[in-house]
Every structure is written in C-alpha cells, then in structure tokens.
C-alpha cells in the first residue's frame, strides 16, 4: 500500500503543474521542482552498508518533493540458502523496491558500496558515501575523488583520515548514521538466553581482527572464572557472508565448550532486527574493543536499548560515546604499513591497539557495579533517542543534497 500511495503522490506532484499551466492566471506559491536522486549500493544483503542504504532511503522516500530511485549492486538469490526465512522476508520487501540498474538521469547520484564504484554517473552531481578504518586511505581513492562533487563520511574520525590523506577538507562532509528507535529501545522483550548468570557482557558484530574479539576473549578469560556470576554473549555476524573465513568462530566455540572457562554463549545464526534488539535487551553491557571502525552501528544500537558501552578511545565512536554513557579503553596507534588489502595507501596505515590490561580492569569494575552500569545505560538510551535517529541523519543528508543540487 505504501508503494501505491507513493506512486499516487508522485503522479499528483508531477502532473499538477502541467494542469495549472493551462490556466491563464499565474500560479502563486508554487511548490519547488522535485529533487531527483539515485541512491546506488548494497540493499539486498545482511551487511551494514545495506542497512545504512535502506535506512537513509526509507527516510528520504517520505519527503515531499524528493524522487528517489534505489539501485542495488546485487540481487537477492545468493542469500536464499544462507539466511533465516524471516530475514529473507525483510529483504524481499526491498527486492520489490530497488532496481538492478538505473535508467534515470538524476540530479544527484549517491553511491555507497564496497568496493567503491568510480565510474562517473551519466548526468548530474556525484556524492561518494564511504567509510574507512585503516588510517590513510588508498592513493587511488585520492585521485578518483577529484571527479566526485562531495564525499560523505559517517564520523569525524573518518573525515580526518580522508583530509590527512590529501582530500580537500571542504569536499568531505560528515553525514552520521543513526538508529531506528522503534526497533531498538529499552521497552522490548529480552532474548531468551540460556544462562543463569546475573551480569552479561555482549559482543555483537563480525568476530574479525579489526573489531578486537581476540582482545575481548583474552581479557575475559584472564579476569573471570567459571565461579563468577558473569557471562559473555557473542553474537557473530557475517560468518557465512561478508566475513566468511575471517572470524574467530572456532576459538569462541572452543572456550564455550570448556567447563573450566567462564561462561560464554556464542550465537552465529542470522536474525531479524527485532531479534537483534532483544539480544541487546537481554544483556547488561556492550564491549567493543575495536582496532578500527568507521562508525560502529552496534554500539549506537546497544545504547538505544539502554546498555552502557565499553569501547576503544580515540576512534569513530568518540562522536557519540562519552563517560556519561560508558567507559573508554585507552589505545595506541599501531602501523600496518603502506600497503593494505591490495591497495597502496596515501601514507602509513594504522589500527588502534586497545590496552588489554585496562580492558580487564574495566570489565571487572563494571561487573561489580551493575547499578552504575544501568544508570549509564538509561542515560545513553535517552541521548540516542534525542540526537541519533535515522530521521535526524536523513535531515542532514537532505540539506546537503539540496545545496549540491543548487
């Protein structure tokens, strides 16, 4: 019904000026010409880029005067054998909305995909939406960005990476991500975790090196025993998709089955957004000792659900995590050299290395002070609800799009 109403709205919008022009009386207070946008990138998979593209598009579709065409860089068929039917059903809705290629010459094309698509649009302005986690960006990006009208990045951390790599500061604009507070909030029902432990730490995301799951496991095993009233819940993401062959799945399962280790619950099935939200609700503190992040959506989602967070200091999450809403792990930069993932970088790339001793002490302190943790979580939820929704993020994006179009 929504698509039908939308179509009717656009028909009404486009044809009304034509009918009005037939009248000899000049029109007064005419609505502005529609803003035509093509949004290209991932839409039909379970990755964070798809979530971001879906969320911005969903908001912009509701704006009068905006004609948005969503173009997917892949189809849905490759996921059919990997995902839960409920998850597939969520994506099927988008499969009916998106196009596989654009036949429209829009005023602005926004691209958000991996790897970046550097082929210039046939017509109109070009916005590149691109996170990065490894310090200096690839040298070829610096050159290709000269063709782009504007670069959108999700945090000030990423903006510094682009600017320090040689991209003009005036060309790089921070357009933050957000969270759906109708799905992620403290009122949802908790997930039925199979544990009797009182305090539950949570790691949610791909258990890949960049996100620091090995540091978390080392600290957890060092800090707690099976006699402690704590549990570490690990919700792995992308095990069979984006992060296939890169995760620490085997290591977590090994200690999960060790009766002498502190309790660990490892989950790797694909879940709906509502199920993910219920996992946040079932836990007491999110721990994300990342080495590199462009934003950190699970951190913001956890905060929206009323969890305090323990995260690396000095990275992307500095934009929305302070001591009022959690705890910050000290870290140092660690070089990864001038070459990474087939790219030659514009300078020496780096990741952060969180202080593992500080992480251990902070986890012990948090487990011993659950009431303070709960208080910080409540403050975090209110803060996210007021400042970090997808609606507010889309408003910033729309303001930039209007400026670019004019």
TITOR-33106 format. One record per residue: x negated, y, z of N, C-alpha, C, O in turn; residue in one letter. Coordinates in steps of 0.001 Angstrom, whole numbers, plus 500000, padded with zeros to 6 digits. Example, Ala and Ser with C-alpha at 12.3 -4.5 7.8 and 13.67 -1.06 7.14 Angstrom:
! residues 2
486810494310507800487700495500507800486800496700507800485764496681508465A
487150497750507080486330498940507140487100500030507870486591501138508039S
END
This chain:
! residues 406
499182498792500000500000500000500000499147501259500000499502502270499394X
498009501176500696497152502365500781496610502740499411496543503914499048X
496220501699498648495650501970497333496719502584496430496443503505495661X
497958502053496535499055502579495723499337504031496064499522504866495179X
499368504321497365499606505703497797498485506607497328498722507738496903X
497263506105497407496119506905496980496233507245495491496011508378495063X
496588506207494723496711506412493288497788507448492991497599508332492155X
498923507330493686500008508292493507499534509690493866499847510659493175X
498779509787494949498277511093495396497401511725494322497520512917494037X
496514510918493722495621511461492710496392511866491447496113512901490841X
497363511031491066498175511384489894498877512714490117498905513577489240X
499436512859491295500128514096491642499157515263491609499481516353491138X
497955515009492121496948516075492215496494516530490835496363517726490576X
496253515553489945495708515887488643496743516498487693496416517407486931X
497995516006487731498970516433486746499744517680487140500308518353486277X
499779517997488422500488519201488858499932520463488202500718521296487748X
498578520644488130498062521854487460498473521938485993498677523031485464X
498596520770485329498967520776483913500388521293483740500669522098482853X
501285520809484614502670521259484559502774522742484901503565523475484308X
501969523166485857502007524568486278501547525489485164502027526616485040X
500618525006484356500067525845483294501102526187482237500959527167481506X
502167525357482163503202525621481174504088526793481583504821527339480759X
504022527173482839504813528293483342504051529583483076502841529641483295X
504737530607482609504064531862482260503597532638483473502763533535483353X
504139532294484672503762533011485882502432532482486403502294531273486593X
501435533360486643500150532889487149500313532180488493501084532600489355X
499555531086488638499616530324489891498895531089490985497881531744490744X
499433530993492188498832531636493349498382530554494330499072529555494531X
497196530772494947496655529826495928496536528410495356496907527432496005X
496012528320494133495805527003493551494775526218494356493822526787494887X
494980524891494443494016524042495134492724524004494331492758524127493106X
491583523836495001490314523761494286490255522519493401490943521528493645X
489420522597492370489253521453491478488761520253492278488011520424493238X
489170519035491899488750517850492645487244517641492571486600517992491582X
486702517071493623485282516749493694485129515280493336485581514411494082X
484499514992492209484360513603491752483000513048492173481954513631491888X
483046511906492857481843511290493416481811509813493048482826509122493140X
480654509337492635480405507901492510479470507504493644478400508089493813X
479884506503494421479059506017495546478585504613495195479373503667495186X
477303504486494909476731503214494458475908502552495558475236503223496341X
475973501212495602475140500473496542475782499182496987476678498658496325X
475316498671498120475856497431498684477228497696499290477414498660500033X
478178496836498970479515496888499567480002495500499974480800495373500903X
479529494459499285480142493140499392479224492110500039479209490948499633X
478464492530501037477686491572501815477782491944503288478518492862503651X
477044491239504133477174491410505580476096492311506169475959492386507390X
475331492996505324474236493823505801474672495201506265475807495623506045X
473740495895506916474043497220507464474260498255506364475034499195506547X
473586498096505222473798499056504130475242499006503643475841500041503350X
475796497800503558477201497674503155478124498324504172479075499014503808X
477838498100505449478661498705506497478649500224506385479693500866506504X
477485500793506159477367502245506039478132502741504810478876503717504892X
477948502072503678478646502484502454480160502375502601480897503267502180X
480618501285503199482055501117503423482606502219504329483671502781504070X
481869502512505385482365503454506392482450504875505852483446505562506082X
481421505326505136481489506657504530482596506719503478483353507688503415X
482680505680502660483687505669501592485096505689502156485964506398501646X
485324504920503198486651504857503816487092506236504284488259506603504143X
486160506994504839486491508343505308486727509301504141487690510068504152X
485853509259503139485959510197502017487196509933501164487738510856500555X
487646508681501116488856508350500356490093509060500896491070509257500174X
490045509436502151491200510063502791491221511581502638492168512238503072X
490180512139502021490066513595501909490787514081500655490437513663499552X
491784514952500795492458515519499617491460516254498728490617517006499217X
491561516035497438490671516721496515489373516000496247488546516488495477X
489173514841496867487968514049496608488353512817495799489187512019496228X
487753512668494646487955511479493822486709510617493938485665510943493373X
486821509515494673485671508666494972485773507340494233486801506665494286X
484702506977493546484598505673492900483464504897493556482325505363493577X
483767503719494091482762502879494746482238501851493748483019501148493107X
480925501766493621480295500848492672479359499920493435478416500376494081X
479623498616493358478825497624494081477689497103493215477847496929492007X
476543496857493840475409496311493102475358494783493157474374494182492727X
476417494149493685476505492686493678477970492286493791478826493111494112X
478256490994493521479628490512493668479752489683494939478776489489495663X
480942489205495198481241488523496453480924487038496416480814486419497475X
480774486452495254480705484995495124479541484375495885479667483256496382X
478419485066495989477242484494496638477426484297498133476657483569498761X
478442484941498714478672484812500156479702483745500513479839483390501684X
480416483237499538481553482372499832481173481169500685481945480772501558X
480005480582500456479618479372501181478902479666502487478577478742503234X
478650480940502777477845481291503940478647481858505095478224481750506246X
479780482452504821480471483229505849481762482567506306482371481771505591X
482153482921507512483435482511508060484559483085507187484444484212506705X
485644482323506977486747482833506140487277484188506582487672484999505745X
487291484447507906487780485733508393486870486873507934487331487968507612X
485564486586507913484611487598507459484794487849505968484796488994505516X
484947486777505215485160486901503776486424487698503480486449488501502548X
487470487478504268488720488216504061488503489716504197489079490497503439X
487669490130505168487368491552505325486699492100504064487013493200503609X
485773491316503507485055491774502322485920491716501067485717492496500136X
486885490796501038487768490697499873488553491989499655488835492372498520X
488899492649500745489598493930500609488756494918499813489271495665498981X
487444494910500083486551495807499350486337495336497920486125496149497020X
486392494028497710486214493499496354487298494005495409487076494103494202X
488468494327495953489559494868495135489393496367494874490015496918493966X
488557497013495669488392498468495558487200498846494684487288499758493861X
486082498137494870484842498534494190484825498083492736485555497178492331X
483973498742491972483708498353490593482280497827490512481435498177491336X
482016496985489518480671496438489352479777497414488601478561497415488793X
480357498231487761479593499305487120480495500513486925481712500396486775X
479868501659486933480638502896486837480857503283485383479929503296484574X
482107503596485075482427504109483736482714505605483805483080506236482813X
482538506151485004482892507550485230481647508425485289480638508046485884X
481726509589484673480664510580484778481053511553485878481832512479485652X
480511511342487062480914512117488231480067513373488389478999513511487794X
480583514284489213479796515476489543478561515098490352477490515681490184X
478727514108491234477621513681492095477614512158492189478662511533492351X
476432511572492086476246510144492349475423509990493619474314510513493719X
475974509269494585475260508949495828474825507497495742475648506613495504X
473536507245495935473029505870495872472435505464497218471624506182497803X
472864504284497694472369503746498967472246502239498814473219501509499002X
471054501775498474470856500353498214469409499978498482468544500837498647X
469169498674498521467793498177498635467565497107497581468339496157497462X
466464497278496799465577498443496759466275499628496089467327499463495471X
465690500820496211466319501996495595466408501850494075465533501267493436X
467475502389493523467664502419492073467219503789491572467839504805491884X
466134503807490790465554505084490369466018505531488986465520506531488470X
466949504820488381467469505249487076468432506412487273469427506286487987X
468145507518486654468963508720486839470383508502486328470574507833485313X
471380509056487014472764508978486525472881509645485156472084510519484814X
473883509228484375474071509797483040474390511284483103474027512050482210X
475070511676484167475518513057484268475647513436485738475864512574486590X
475514514717486031475769515205487376474565515155488300473466514768487905X
474805515561489546473759515604490560473539514207491147474379513316491025X
472378514052491789471969512725492279471496512847493725470563513588494031X
472162512102494605471769512037496013471250510638496312471930509647496044X
470056510558496863469488509284497311469653509174498820469188510038499564X
470306508127499266470502507874500694469567506726501062469762505605500592X
468548506982501901467512505966502066466862505976503452466199506948503813X
467044504911504226466288504781505475464891504215505204464621503699504119X
464016504316506192462660503736506113462155503557507540462472504359508419X
461374502514507769460991502172509145459490502076509387459078501769510506X
458653502329508374457245501955508472456269503127508354455167502950507834X
456643504305508818455726505440508740455765506074507361456841506403506861X
454600506250506736454550506850505402455342506009504404455293504780504432X
456073506694503521456909505999502545456057505578501345454937506065501191X
456568504678500489455818504277499292455473505464498390456271506383498206X
454277505417497843453788506506496995454680506701495773454911507832495346X
455182505605495212456041505734494025457364506408494363457979507031493497X
457809506290495610459028506991496016458824508497495964459691509238495501X
457666508941496446457382510382496470457499510957495063458044512044494873X
456988510223494084457041510679492696458467510623492154458924511562491503X
459168509521492423460533509358491900461523510339492519462493510739491875X
461278510721493762462189511641494449462208513021493786463136513800493999X
461192513319492990461176514591492260462367514699491306462794515799490959X
462899513547490887464050513535489967465383513676490704466417513930490086X
465351513512492020466567513479492835466902514887493320466001515673493615X
468188515207493403468596516535493871468512516665495388468171517730495901X
468822515586496107468763515640497569468574514230498122469090513257497572X
467827514137499216467613512861499903468321512913501246468115513841502028X
469157511913501514469827511811502807469174510704503625468983509588503142X
468840511023504854468262510041505769469101510019507045469735511021507374X
469119508890507777470046508780508909469573509406510213470384509639511110X
468265509686510339467750510241511596466619511226511323466052511255510230X
466302512025512327465187512963512213463854512230512192462878512735511638X
463804511060512783462609510218512717462287509888511257461139510015510831X
463289509470510499463077509128509090462762510385508275461958510335507345X
463387511499508618463082512744507903461601513089508045460960513487507072X
461059512939509247459629513224509446458772512309508577457755512741508035X
459179511044508443458419510108507612458367510590506161457310510558505532X
459498511031505636459553511495504249458758512783504065457996512915503108X
458935513721504973458260515021504843456751514861504986455992515452504217X
456310514074505953454874513851506138454263513100504958453052513152504747X
455095512406504194454614511676503016454501512569501787453964512148500762X
455007513812501884454870514749500779456159515168500111456123515893499116X
457308514733500629458598515169500082458934516537500677458841516699501893X
459321517527499867459645518856500409460720518770501486461736518096501314X
460483519459502596461415519391503720462813519855503329463806519322503823X
462892520840502447464193521377502043465035520357501276466247520521501133X
464393519322500793465089518312499995465628517168500845466436516370500370X
465188517082502095465545515953502961466549516420504009466253517312504804X
467722515823504010468815516218504902469220515030505768469383513915505273X
469380515278507055469827514223507970471354514121507924472062515052508308X
471838512993507454473266512650507499473357511396508364473046510304507888X
473772511524509609473715510387510537474754509321510230475737509572509533X
474522508139510758475537507095510734476517507330511880476383508298512629X
477483506459512012478480506611513065478969505271513557478340504238513325X
480097505298514237480694504073514767482213504209514713482760505302514858X
482878503086514504484337503042514493484815502791515920484778501660516405X
485258503843516580485639503727517992486993503042518195487366502746519330X
487726502790517125488938501976517246488574500507517425489300499747518067X
487440500121516850486954498742516989486006498601518167486101497648518939X
485088499556518302484063499482519346484409500454520471484196501660520352X
484941499916521554485336500738522699485407499873523952485427498647523844X
485445500474525129485415499700526382486699498937526680486719498121527601X
487775499180525928489063498549526238489254497184525576490257496518525834X
488329496759524741488502495495524026488303494299524951487696494422526015X
488814493153524541488674491927525323487266491350525144486749491339524027X
486636490871526226485286490311526113485260488950525421486221488184525498X
484176488666524760483950487379524101483763486296525165483092486539526168X
484338485108524970484225484042525979482860483351525957482715482259525409X
481874483994526553480534483414526622480507482249527614481146482303528665X
479765481203527271479689480019528131478564480182529149477507479560529036X
478810481019530129477840481248531198478557481672532467479619482294532425X
477952481322533597478456481765534902477549482826535510477778483280536631X
476514483218534763475576484215535264476261485580535348477123485914534536X
475856486349536343476535487616536620476115488734535678476965489458535161X
474802488886535448474317490005534628473825489471533295473016488545533245X
474317490060532220473999489560530879473343490654530032473953491679529728X
472083490405529661471399491253528688471797490787527287472085489609527075X
471810491716526342472195491382524967471173491910523974470733493056524062X
470804491052523024470086491488521826470995491176520653471421490033520490X
471301492177519829472168491968518669471510492570517436471243493770517376X
471254491708516453470592492134515227469767490990514681469682489927515296X
469157491206513524468282490181512976467069489985513871466404490955514234X
466775488742514229465620488482515104464345488431514262463691487393514159X
464012489561513671462816489684512846461776490522513590462104491256514522X
460534490399513169459408491029513869459636492514514114459358493015515204X
460136493215513113460322494671513214461227495073514369461064496156514930X
462176494221514731463140494554515778462696494107517174463405494357518149X
461548493458517286460958493149518584461571492024519398461450492057520623X
462226491020518800462800489947519616461753489115520335462016488578521411X
460562489005519748459480488262520401459036488960521681458724488302522673X
459007490291521662458652491053522863459708490863523945459386490715525124X
460962490868523532462054490682524482461983489306525125462108489184526343X
461784488274524323461738486914524870460556486747525816460693486149526883X
459396487272525429458217487183526296458472487867527632458147487316528683X
459047489058527599459338489799528832460379489078529678460248488997530899X
461395488564529035462478487877529757461952486636530475462273486408531641X
461140485832529776460594484615530378459609484935531498459482484180532462X
458920486052531362457947486466532376458633487029533613458134486868534727X
459764487683533427460421488431534502461391487586535317461524487784536524X
462067486648534668463141485909535333462890484403535313462076483903534536X
463604483694536183463578482235536218465008481722536087465955482506536037X
465152480421536034466497479850535924467308480027537204468514479783537216X
466639480455538289467351480698539547467946482110539607468810482386540439X
467482482999538725468011484365538713469407484382538105469736483591537221X
470224485318538611471619485407538170471729486275536913472499487235536870X
470942485915535892470909486673534640470972485726533447470631484547533540X
471413486273532343471476485522531086471088486464529953471455487639529962X
470351485950528984470031486709527774470884486167526629470753485008526235X
471750487014526108472597486650524972471949487207523707471695488407523606X
471686486335522756471078486751521490472068486482520369472376485328520069X
472566487544519752473438487400518575472609487735517346472403488901517009X
472136486676516681471304486844515494472171487238514300473347486882514218X
471566487974513385472285488483512209471451488208510958470230488356510977X
472110487810509881471427487645508600470526486443508501469618486423507669X
470752485425509337469878484248509362469862483534508014468821483042507579X
471023483479507352471121482799506061471225483778504897471332483363503743X
471194485067505193471348486059504135470116486959504064469064486533503588X
470240488182504528469188489192504348467861488804504986466801489123504447X
467905488111506140466679487798506869466322486318506822465585485837507683X
466827485597505842466570484155505732465067483872505724464322484453504935X
464630482972506611463224482596506688462351483547507475461150483309507604X
462928484636508015462133485634508737462421485672510239461714486355510980X
463435484959510694463915485134512065463186484241513070462473483307512705X
463392484566514355462829483790515462463851482780515995463836482436517177X
464721482318515128465786481386515500465240480162516240465755479796517296X
464217479541515698463668478312516279463155478545517692463364477713518576X
462488479664517910461912479975519214463002480168520265462881479671521385X
464061480886519910465143481108520871465867479805521194466219479560522348X
466088478974520188466770477697520420465933476778521305466474476033522122X
464625476834521142463731476008521962463883476338523443464002475435524272X
463881477615523775464000478004525187465442477907525682465679477729526877X
466400478023524768467792477833525157468013476417525681468824476202526582X
467293475460525119467444474055525498466481473623526592466433472447526952X
465708474577527126464755474269528200465423474527529545465694475682529874X
465699473479530342466415473668531616465625474459532650466200474950533622X
464315474588532454463488475323533415463367476807533078462833477583533870X
463856477199531918463776478605531499464989479371532001466037478772532241X
464866480695532167466060481492532487467082481324531363466716481069530216X
468345481466531696469405481116530752469395481996529499469253483217529571X
469549481340528360469641482012527061470825481435526298471002480219526238X
471626482305525723472695481895524809472357482464523442472277483680523266X
472158481574522473471804482003521119472982481756520181473486480637520091X
473418482803519487474540482735518549474072483215517184473397484239517085X
474423482490516136473999482933514802475101482872513750474839483116512573X
476337482549514156477410482491513172477831483898512747477695484860513504X
478339483993511530478855485272511052480181485573511731481051484705511808X
480340486779512217481528487173512967482154488424512363481494489184511654X
483419488625512650484101489848512233483650491005513120483011490796514151X
483985492215512712483641493394513517484289493322514894483667493692515890X
485531492850514960486215492733516252485526491729517165485442491947518374X
485036490636516602484323489641517399482985490185517896482585489934519033X
482304490928517036481042491560517450481296492518518603480548492532519580X
482347493315518492482689494258519561482949493524520869482563494002521936X
483597492373520795483905491620522013482649491040522657482619490821523868X
481609490790521854480334490339522420479678491470523205479165491252524302X
479696492677522644479186493822523414479911493912524755479284494058525804X
481226493823524705482043493986525906481739492924526957481872493180528154X
481332491731526517481067490626527439479721490753528145479427489992529067X
478897491721527712477547491855528270477419493144529086478345493953529147X
476250493315529709476055494424530649475009495440530213475020496575530689X
474104495052529314473066495990528856472485495483527549472109494315527446X
472408496350526552471757496003525291470267496310525399469881497388525851X
469433495359524982467979495558524966467507495488523516467755494502522822X
466831496533523069466384496599521671464970497191521629464801498374521334X
463955496367521925462569496857521961461939496864520567460947496178520322X
462518497638519667462138497589518260460767498198517998460297499078518719X
460148497692516937458900498273516437459192499314515353458443500273515172X
460291499101514642460665500038513588462148499967513295462692498882513087X
462807501116513278464222501222512918464447502521512157463809503538512429X
465373502467511193465774503688510508466897504395511238467035505616511157X
467703503616511956468785504173512771469014503332514028468771503798515141X
469483502084513849469781501223514994471266501177515296471681501510516406X
472080500766514318473534500750514496474004499939515706474916500383516403X
473414498757515987473874498010517165473719498786518473474494498591519409X
472726499656518536472531500465519746473716501405519933474256501521521034X
474118502073518861475251503004518935476559502255519197477403502730519957X
476728501101518578477939500304518793478035499832520239479108499868520842X
476907499390520792476896498946522190477277500088523120478065499901524046X
476720501269522876477057502437523685478545502746523600479169503073524610X
479117502647522410480544502913522230481397501958523056482481502316523516X
480893500733523238481624499720524012481379499829525515481902499025526286X
480592500812525934480372501028527360479128500380527921479022500206529135X
478174500014527060476927499420527539475821500467527606475692501294526704X
475022500433528675473785501207528660472795500473527766472969499285527493X
471763501167527311470823500548526379469388500755526851469050501785527433X
468561499762526588467129499808526865466431499718525518466419498657524893X
465845500831525063465314500907523700463932501552523685463512502186524653X
463248501376522582461921501946522385461987503468522315462870504036521672X
461049504110522980460949505567522945460095505999521754459099505356521424X
460502507102521111459704507660520031460167507287518639459525507652517654X
461281506559518542461771506117517245463097506730516862463481507782517373X
463795506063515957465042506590515398466122506800516444466910507738516335X
466172505941517459467244506044518455467083507246519382467974507530520183X
465961507952519284465800509183520076466892510199519752467184511075520566X
467498510089518568468551511031518176469786510915519061470525511886519219X
470019509730519644471260509549520412471097508815521740472084508615522447X
469887508412522096469669507748523389468781508619524271467656508955523899X
469293508975525433468522509689526446468629508913527752469310507891527822X
467955509403528782468016508741530086469408508788530703469688508068531662X
470275509625530162471647509676530667472444508446530256473430508090530901X
472008507799529174472772506680528620472001505361528628472524504338528187X
470776505376529120469997504148529130468588504379529619468336505262530439X
467664503571529105466267503636529517465392503554528273465755502907527291X
464234504218528320463330504297527179462037503557527484461434503754528539X
461613502705526555460398501913526714459231502678526092459288503002524906X
458178502977526850457015503655526262456438502821525115456511501592525131X
455865503505524123455317502778522974454130503526522389453949504719522633X
453328502814521617452202503381520895452322503015519423452893501980519080X
451781503867518551451778503552517125450693502515516823449599502553517386X
451026501585515917450084500547515504450046500500513981451079500308513339X
448868500672513407448726500751511955449080499426511273448788498346511786X
449717499540510101449954498364509259449233498523507918449431497723507003X
448393499564507805447586499748506611448269500551505515449351501104505706X
447610500602504363448088501409503237448996500634502285449574501213501365X
449120499339502504449934498515501612450947497736502435450614497161503472X
452191497724501958453239497008502683454315496536501716454832497316500915X
454646495257501799455753494664501035455668494981499540456676495263498892X
454447494928499010454256495175497585454121496631497207453906496949496037X
454242497523498178454132498963497930452765499488498374452177498994499336X
452276500493497654451174501313498144451798502534498799452573503254498170X
451459502768500066452101503833500826451409505171500605450254505223500184X
452123506243500893451592507600500724450553507935501789449845508935501671X
450461507133502794449493507272503878449494505968504655450174505015504276X
448744505925505730448655504691506510449972504415507232450399505192508086X
450600503315506883451863502953507509451668502511508951450558502178509367X
452756502511509705452647502121511110453985501655511665455053501991511154X
453886500876512720455033500495513527454725500870514964453571501117515314X
455747500911515788455540501182517205455356499865517949455917498841517558X
454588499893518995454391498715519837454859499063521248454148499741521989X
456057498599521621456572498888522966455698498254524045455118497186523847X
455614498927525178454835498450526325455572497281526967456633497464527563X
455011496079526847455702494883527317455785494827528838456734494266529386X
454798495404529526454846495438530994455974496354531463456716496022532387X
456092497507530815457176498431531162458532497799530871459475497960531646X
458629497085529762459875496404529406460280495409530488461449495343530869X
459323494640530981459607493653532031460100494324533306461082493888533907X
459415495383533711459808496081534943461188496720534806461989496700535741X
461453497284533633462753497929533419463888496910533430464957497187533973X
463673495742532840464712494714532836465010494234534255466170494039534618X
463971494048535046464170493631536436464947494696537203465869494376537954X
464577495958537016465244497046537743466717497138537343467586497296538200X
466990497040536065468374497140535584469227496008536155470354496238536594X
468695494797536149469443493653536683469737493822538167470753493335538664X
468848494511538872469028494726540314469910495931540634470279496134541790X
470253496731539623471071497930539841472244497966538853472334498881538035X
473134496984538925474234496889537953475207498062537997475801498404536974X
475381498686539170476332499791539262475812501031538531476581501761537904X
474498501261538617473910502376537868474005502099536368474293502997535577X
473759500846535991473874500463534582475292500709534069475481501237532973X
476267500329534857477667500504534453478015501983534307478747502367533395X
477485502812535213477748504246535159477148504872533898477783505699533243X
475921504468533566475298504983532345476066504527531104476203505276530137X
476559503298531144477325502782530018478607503560529788478983503825528646X
479282503926530874480519504712530758480229506080530148480989506566529310X
479127506698530571478742507998530012478388507871528533478708508749527732X
477723506769528178477342506537526785478565506410525892478596506955524788X
479571505690526371480789505491525589481492506815525299481932507055524175X
481596507659526301482252508950526122481467509836525156482051510528524321X
480153509807525276479280510600524410479430510190522942479532511044522062X
479441508889522687479589508398521314480957508767520756481066509190519606X
481986508611521556483350508926521120483477510390520719484213510718519789X
482767511269521413482871512703521146481979513174520000482300514160519336X
480864512483519760479865513038518844479420512121517703478799512606516757X
479714510802517753479064509896516811480039508982516067479730507813515833X
481194509492515701482145508692514926481819508777513434481107509678512990X
482353507824512673482186507885511217482886509106510637482455509647509619X
483956509536511275484656510728510795483745511946510841483700512729509892X
483019512106511947482109513248512070480940513122511099480491514120510534X
480447511905510902479358511693509947479811512035508531479078512668507771X
481026511611508183481556511881506842481810513369506620481670513858505499X
482179514088507670482363515537507555481051516207507166481035517117506337X
479951515755507767478643516311507410478294515972505964477778516811505226X
478582514731505569478307514322504190479127515153503203478605515597502181X
480396515362503504481277516124502614480806517566502470480841518122501372X
480372518167503555479857519539503493478658519635502559478537520587501788X
477766518638502631476604518640501748477030518428500293476505519076499387X
477977517525500077478441517248498714479039518497498068478815518758496886X
479795519261498842480382520498498315479296521502497949479389522175496922X
478272521602498784477169522521498491476417522093497237476066522924496400X
476173520795497115475447520281495953476244520509494672475687520896493645X
477551520265494742478411520416493558478454521851493067478612522097491872X
478313522796493981478403524209493616477039524824493330476952526010493010X
END
